[in-house]
Amino acid sequence: MKTYTKHLTIKTEKRIDFVNITSEIEKAAKESRIKEGIVLVNPMHITASVFINDNESGLLKDFKEWLEKLAPMKKDYHHHQTGEDNGFSHLWRTLMGRESTIAITKGKLDFGTWEEIFYGEFDGQRSKRILIKVIGE
């Protein structure tokens, strides 16, 4: 079994943003030369998420509105008593999930129709790392 590790660094202009990282993950899978295996994509931060869904702008707006309804940005969370102002972003990350794992078949990411990989940034405007770990043969 072989492994391949790569890190991406993302710095969003906005505090809340969704970034399509599919092409970067495809590039890492190709660089790994692994033909059959999996790729793990993990944001290395507690206020960010990696998830798979449709690349449709209305849907991305719906995600933000849905998250805002479930965990409003303006709420005074207990977490804020520590001097932070990002309690909502930790909750959003929990709702959207930590990471994604994608199968690699014949050297390519094995997606369903319309699936693409997104980095969800919920407390941005500073550099954050994403781990890409490819494992297989």
N, C-alpha and C positions, 0 to 999 in steps of 0.2 A: 504494500500500500504506500502511496505517495501523498505528501501534503504540500500545499503551497499557501503562503500567507502574504497578503498585501494590505496596506492601509490607505484609505482615502481621507483627505482632510477637506471639510466643508465649512465655509463661513457664509451664512446667509445675510442678506441685506436687511431682512425683516425679522422681527422676533418670532413670528409664527410663519412657517413656510413649508411647502411640500416640494421636494426636488426629485425628479425622475433620475434614478441612478442606474437604470437598466443597462445602458451601453458600457458603463464602467465595470459592472459585474460581468457582462459578457466578455469584455476585454481581459479581465483577470482569469476567467475560466479558460480562455484560449491560451493565455500565457502559461497556465499551469500544465498544459499538455495532458491533462487528465481526461480520458475518454468516457469513463463510467464512474460516477461517484455523486458527491453532493457538494454544494457550496453553502456555507453559513455566512450570512451578512448581519453583522451586529454593530449597532451604534454604541460607541464606548462612552456613553453619557446617560445619566438618569432622567433627562428631560427630552429625550429624542427616541424615535421609533423607526424601524424598518418594516414595511408591510408591502403586500402585493395586492394590486387591484387594477382597475381600468384607468387608463390615462385620459380622463375626460374632465375638462375644466369645471363643469357644473358639479360633478361628483366631488371634486376636491374642495369646492366651496361648501358643499353639503357636509363633508367631514368636519370642517371648522365650525359650522353652525351647530351640528350635533354635539360636538365636544363642548362647545360654549354652553349649550343647554344643560348638559350633564354635570359639568364642573365649571361654573362661570369664572372668567378671568378676574372680575372685580370683587369677588367674595373675599372676606378677610379670613383666611385659613389659619389654623393653629400654627402651621409651619411658618407663618409670617412673624410670629413672636420671636423667632430666632434672628430676625433682621432680614430675612429673605422676602421677596415679593412674587415668587413663582410657584406657589402651592398648586395652582391649577395645572401647571406644566407636568408635574410629577403624576398627577391623576390622569392627564391626557395620555401620557406614555403608557400607563397601565392599561388604559382602554384600547389603545392602538397596538399594543404588543411590543415586545422587546426586540425580536429579531425575526428573520425569515431564513428558511432552508429550502433550497431549490435543487432538484435532481439534475444531474448532467448525464445526457444520453448521447452517445456518438460524438462527444466533444462539444455539445451545445446545451444551453439551458433548456430544460424540458418544461415549457409553459403550456397552460391552457389558453384558449382563445381570449384575446384582449389583455392577458396578464402582463403587468410590468411592475418593476420594483421601485418603491419610493422611500426616500428618507423624509421622515416627518420631524421637523424642528419646532419645538414648542417653547424654547427660551434661547433664541439665537442671538446673532450679531457678534459672535466670537467663534474662533476656530474650534471645530470638534472633529474627532476621529471616527472612522468607520472601519471595523475589522472585516476583511474578506478572507475566509479560510476555506480552501478547496481540499477535499479528501477523496481519494479513490485510486483507480488503476489507469 
